[in-house]
Structures are given as C-alpha cells and as structure tokens.
Amino acid sequence: MSWFSKFFKSRKKDLLSYERNYSKKDIENLFEGLRANFIKLKRQEKYLERAEHLRTSLEKYNELDSKDQHKLKAYASQYKEGVEERQKLNSRLIRNNPSLQKLVPYEAEIPELILELRHVENQIRSCESNIKYLREEKEELIDDREILISGYTFLRKFGIVFLLLLALTFLLLFTMLQVLREDIWIYISLVCAVFIIFMTMILFSKEKLEKEIDKNERLQKKAAKLIKKYQIHYLRHKSYIDYEYKKFGVDSADKLQTYFDRYLKNKVHEMNYNRYVQNMARSERQMAGILKAQKLDFRTIEIIQEWMLVPHKFEEAKSVVRELEHIEKQKQGLVEYEEDLYKQALAYGETEEYKDMVSELLEEYYRWTERYSSKGGEALLHQ
C-alpha cells in the first residue's frame, strides 16, 4: 500500500499548489475588478453631477414667468437668425478670401494705381512695338548695306576693267595714227568723249554709294541706340509693373480692377456680417441679463442659454433628468459591488499566507486611484 500512500500524498500536494495559484489569481482579479468598478463609478458620479445640475437648471427655468420665457425665446430666435445670415455671408467675406485680403492695406490708393498701371501697360506695349519696328529696320539696313557694298565692289572692278579697255583702245589708236595718218582724230575725239562720260558716271556713282554706305552705317548706329533706349524703358516699366502685379496677385490692371470691384461688393457683405455679429452679441447679453436678474449662477445661465439656442439640447436635458433616479440606482449598485469586492479582498488579507500580497495590492490600488483622480482618468488609462 506504500505506492497508494505516495500517490495520495502527491495528489494532495498538487491540489494544494493549484489552490494557492487559483487564490492568487482570484486576488489579482479582485483588484482588477476594483479598478474597473472605480472607473465606472467615477464616470457615473460625473454623469450624476451633470444630471443634478441640469435638474437644477430646469427647475430654475420653470420658475421663470411666461413673459421672461417669451423674451428668452424671442432673443434666441434673433440670435439664430443672425447665425443663419452670418453663415450665408461667410464665403463672401474679405477675410476669407486671400486674393481680396491683399487689397485691404491699399484700398485708398488702388483706384489711382489702376490708372497708373494701365498707363504703364500702354508704355510697355509702345516700347515693345518700337523695339520690334527698330529691329526690323535694322535688319533691312544690314541687308541694304550688303547690297551697297556689293554694288560699290562691282563699280570699282568695272572701273578698273573700263580703264584697261580704254588704255588698250588708246594704244590701238596711237598705232593707227602712226600707220594711217588720216582722219583718225575723229575716233580719238569719240573715245575721249566716251571716256569722260563713263568716268564722270563712275565717279558720281562711287561717291553716291559711299554716301549711302555712310548714311546706312549712321542709321544702323541710331537704330541700335534707340533699341537700347527703349529696352531700358521697357525693363524699368516691366520691373515696376511686375512688382505691383505680384503685390496684388494679378497679371493685369483689368484683373486688379475686377478684384477691386469684388472687394467693394464684399466690403458691404463684411459690414452686414459685423452687424449680424453685433446683433447676436446683443441678443446674448439680453438673455444673460434676464437670467442674471433671477440671481442664477453663471453655469446655470450658460445651460439655459444653450437650451434657447439649441432646442434639442433642452429635450435631451429633460430626458436626462427623467433618468436621474435610474442613474442614482446604478451608482448605488456600483458602490455596493465595490464594498463586496473590498470584503472579499480583506477576507483574503486576514489569512497569513495572502496578508502581504493583499496589503501590497491595496497600497498600489490606493495610489492608482489618487493618480486617476488627479489626472482626469482617461489620460491615465493610456499611459
């Protein structure tokens, strides 16, 4: 039977070890349950506190006479009307349009600036036109110069050839004069006449070509000078107008005029928007004045004002107040459950084996509840 006794003792030992492990796990679960219940209880307390405040506010509102209630609803209606009108104008406001917002600091000078920009634009177009025309003229002068130089070269070569032919003719006539000694003077006279005529024409053409080449060169220099002058004017005007365009985010004076027309129109919307905001603030002050006359605290005034402006909040508050008794019962149930968990934990703490464990877990739990309360609960849960 010794083997049976050993088996029985071993089995008993395993059961005791399992029981100890189970009890430790049960203690840990008890404290986990305390934490979870504590969170629920705190949330329920906050919800109950809010419900109590809503009930107090509802009682104070019901104590108001019908005349005051009617005034509150009238001011709330004015406020909501202002909100609707303000929302309609919101997209038309200058403050919500970056393009128009740039015009605000320069509102007074923009009309004069538009005229100036249009004048500068005309000057830029004039400069561009003049530069284009002068460049075309300069190209034509360059082509004309090449033609003149070619003509001058041809005339010079022709003159040399003509002189050679004339010299050869004189040589032949001189030879004939030595041999024939007859009526050769007639031919000599004709050749001299032709020589004089051709030389006069060549010299006159050469002088005229030289003058035209000089004139062409002067015109080219003048054209280049004028092109440079207009380029300087163009760059100065272009630099100025680009700076103004960039400042207002436009690319022409006409576009700036369009923006300014829209700005003036939206300025009226801005004034209407501000008027609605002032009316809304006045309605809020009137509602607050009626409620302050009843000696209500600031929080109650805020709640009643919210009811007037958002009617469904008023119905929600009534629903919460109707559930107040149920909320209190839920809270009481959580309190009783917390007490039961405490009793179970303390029961474990009375045994010598779990005394230290329970004491340590209790201290840790108390520190945790203090941190939870000081840090607002939800933030601590995510740490």
Contacts in CASP RR format, 6 or more apart in sequence:
PFRMAT RR
TARGET T0000
AUTHOR 0000-0000-0000
METHOD contacts of the structure
MODEL  1
MSWFSKFFKSRKKDLLSYERNYSKKDIENLFEGLRANFIKLKRQEKYLER
AEHLRTSLEKYNELDSKDQHKLKAYASQYKEGVEERQKLNSRLIRNNPSL
QKLVPYEAEIPELILELRHVENQIRSCESNIKYLREEKEELIDDREILIS
GYTFLRKFGIVFLLLLALTFLLLFTMLQVLREDIWIYISLVCAVFIIFMT
MILFSKEKLEKEIDKNERLQKKAAKLIKKYQIHYLRHKSYIDYEYKKFGV
DSADKLQTYFDRYLKNKVHEMNYNRYVQNMARSERQMAGILKAQKLDFRT
IEIIQEWMLVPHKFEEAKSVVRELEHIEKQKQGLVEYEEDLYKQALAYGE
TEEYKDMVSELLEEYYRWTERYSSKGGEALLHQ
20 353 0 8 1.000
23 348 0 8 1.000
23 354 0 8 1.000
24 354 0 8 1.000
24 357 0 8 1.000
26 348 0 8 1.000
27 345 0 8 1.000
27 348 0 8 1.000
27 354 0 8 1.000
27 357 0 8 1.000
27 358 0 8 1.000
27 361 0 8 1.000
28 361 0 8 1.000
30 341 0 8 1.000
30 344 0 8 1.000
30 345 0 8 1.000
30 348 0 8 1.000
31 345 0 8 1.000
31 361 0 8 1.000
31 364 0 8 1.000
31 365 0 8 1.000
33 341 0 8 1.000
34 338 0 8 1.000
34 341 0 8 1.000
34 342 0 8 1.000
34 345 0 8 1.000
34 365 0 8 1.000
35 365 0 8 1.000
35 368 0 8 1.000
37 334 0 8 1.000
37 337 0 8 1.000
37 338 0 8 1.000
37 341 0 8 1.000
38 338 0 8 1.000
38 369 0 8 1.000
38 372 0 8 1.000
39 372 0 8 1.000
39 377 0 8 1.000
39 381 0 8 1.000
40 334 0 8 1.000
41 331 0 8 1.000
41 334 0 8 1.000
41 335 0 8 1.000
41 338 0 8 1.000
42 372 0 8 1.000
42 373 0 8 1.000
42 377 0 8 1.000
44 327 0 8 1.000
44 330 0 8 1.000
44 331 0 8 1.000
44 334 0 8 1.000
45 331 0 8 1.000
47 327 0 8 1.000
48 324 0 8 1.000
48 327 0 8 1.000
48 328 0 8 1.000
48 331 0 8 1.000
50 320 0 8 1.000
51 320 0 8 1.000
51 321 0 8 1.000
51 323 0 8 1.000
51 324 0 8 1.000
51 327 0 8 1.000
52 324 0 8 1.000
53 299 0 8 1.000
53 300 0 8 1.000
53 303 0 8 1.000
54 303 0 8 1.000
54 317 0 8 1.000
54 320 0 8 1.000
54 321 0 8 1.000
55 321 0 8 1.000
55 324 0 8 1.000
56 300 0 8 1.000
57 300 0 8 1.000
57 303 0 8 1.000
57 304 0 8 1.000
57 317 0 8 1.000
58 317 0 8 1.000
58 318 0 8 1.000
58 321 0 8 1.000
60 294 0 8 1.000
60 296 0 8 1.000
60 300 0 8 1.000
60 304 0 8 1.000
61 69 0 8 1.000
61 304 0 8 1.000
61 307 0 8 1.000
63 294 0 8 1.000
64 72 0 8 1.000
64 290 0 8 1.000
64 294 0 8 1.000
68 290 0 8 1.000
68 294 0 8 1.000
71 286 0 8 1.000
71 290 0 8 1.000
72 287 0 8 1.000
72 290 0 8 1.000
72 291 0 8 1.000
72 304 0 8 1.000
72 308 0 8 1.000
73 308 0 8 1.000
75 283 0 8 1.000
75 284 0 8 1.000
75 286 0 8 1.000
75 287 0 8 1.000
75 308 0 8 1.000
76 283 0 8 1.000
76 287 0 8 1.000
76 308 0 8 1.000
76 309 0 8 1.000
78 279 0 8 1.000
78 280 0 8 1.000
78 283 0 8 1.000
79 280 0 8 1.000
79 283 0 8 1.000
79 284 0 8 1.000
79 287 0 8 1.000
79 308 0 8 1.000
79 309 0 8 1.000
80 309 0 8 1.000
82 276 0 8 1.000
82 279 0 8 1.000
82 280 0 8 1.000
83 280 0 8 1.000
85 272 0 8 1.000
85 276 0 8 1.000
86 273 0 8 1.000
86 276 0 8 1.000
86 277 0 8 1.000
86 280 0 8 1.000
89 269 0 8 1.000
89 272 0 8 1.000
89 273 0 8 1.000
89 276 0 8 1.000
90 96 0 8 1.000
90 273 0 8 1.000
92 266 0 8 1.000
92 269 0 8 1.000
93 266 0 8 1.000
93 269 0 8 1.000
93 270 0 8 1.000
93 273 0 8 1.000
94 100 0 8 1.000
94 101 0 8 1.000
94 103 0 8 1.000
94 104 0 8 1.000
94 263 0 8 1.000
94 266 0 8 1.000
94 267 0 8 1.000
94 270 0 8 1.000
95 101 0 8 1.000
95 270 0 8 1.000
97 266 0 8 1.000
99 249 0 8 1.000
99 259 0 8 1.000
100 259 0 8 1.000
100 262 0 8 1.000
100 263 0 8 1.000
100 266 0 8 1.000
102 247 0 8 1.000
102 248 0 8 1.000
102 249 0 8 1.000
103 110 0 8 1.000
103 248 0 8 1.000
103 259 0 8 1.000
103 260 0 8 1.000
103 263 0 8 1.000
106 113 0 8 1.000
106 248 0 8 1.000
107 263 0 8 1.000
110 256 0 8 1.000
110 260 0 8 1.000
111 260 0 8 1.000
113 244 0 8 1.000
113 256 0 8 1.000
114 253 0 8 1.000
114 256 0 8 1.000
114 257 0 8 1.000
114 260 0 8 1.000
117 241 0 8 1.000
117 244 0 8 1.000
117 253 0 8 1.000
117 256 0 8 1.000
118 253 0 8 1.000
120 237 0 8 1.000
120 240 0 8 1.000
120 241 0 8 1.000
121 241 0 8 1.000
121 252 0 8 1.000
121 253 0 8 1.000
123 233 0 8 1.000
123 237 0 8 1.000
124 234 0 8 1.000
124 237 0 8 1.000
124 238 0 8 1.000
124 241 0 8 1.000
127 230 0 8 1.000
127 231 0 8 1.000
127 233 0 8 1.000
127 234 0 8 1.000
127 237 0 8 1.000
128 234 0 8 1.000
130 226 0 8 1.000
130 230 0 8 1.000
131 227 0 8 1.000
131 230 0 8 1.000
131 231 0 8 1.000
131 234 0 8 1.000
134 223 0 8 1.000
134 226 0 8 1.000
134 227 0 8 1.000
134 230 0 8 1.000
135 227 0 8 1.000
137 219 0 8 1.000
137 223 0 8 1.000
138 220 0 8 1.000
138 223 0 8 1.000
138 224 0 8 1.000
138 227 0 8 1.000
141 216 0 8 1.000
141 219 0 8 1.000
141 220 0 8 1.000
141 223 0 8 1.000
142 220 0 8 1.000
144 216 0 8 1.000
145 213 0 8 1.000
145 216 0 8 1.000
145 217 0 8 1.000
145 220 0 8 1.000
148 209 0 8 1.000
148 212 0 8 1.000
148 213 0 8 1.000
148 216 0 8 1.000
149 213 0 8 1.000
151 209 0 8 1.000
152 206 0 8 1.000
152 209 0 8 1.000
152 210 0 8 1.000
152 213 0 8 1.000
155 202 0 8 1.000
155 205 0 8 1.000
155 206 0 8 1.000
155 209 0 8 1.000
156 206 0 8 1.000
158 202 0 8 1.000
159 202 0 8 1.000
162 198 0 8 1.000
162 202 0 8 1.000
166 191 0 8 1.000
166 195 0 8 1.000
169 191 0 8 1.000
170 191 0 8 1.000
173 184 0 8 1.000
173 187 0 8 1.000
173 188 0 8 1.000
173 191 0 8 1.000
176 184 0 8 1.000
176 187 0 8 1.000
177 184 0 8 1.000
177 188 0 8 1.000
245 251 0 8 1.000
245 252 0 8 1.000
245 256 0 8 1.000
248 256 0 8 1.000
248 259 0 8 1.000
250 256 0 8 1.000
250 259 0 8 1.000
284 305 0 8 1.000
287 304 0 8 1.000
287 305 0 8 1.000
287 308 0 8 1.000
288 301 0 8 1.000
288 305 0 8 1.000
291 300 0 8 1.000
291 301 0 8 1.000
291 304 0 8 1.000
291 305 0 8 1.000
292 301 0 8 1.000
296 304 0 8 1.000
303 317 0 8 1.000
306 313 0 8 1.000
307 313 0 8 1.000
307 314 0 8 1.000
307 317 0 8 1.000
308 314 0 8 1.000
345 358 0 8 1.000
345 361 0 8 1.000
345 362 0 8 1.000
346 358 0 8 1.000
348 354 0 8 1.000
348 357 0 8 1.000
348 358 0 8 1.000
349 355 0 8 1.000
349 357 0 8 1.000
349 358 0 8 1.000
349 359 0 8 1.000
371 380 0 8 1.000
372 380 0 8 1.000
END
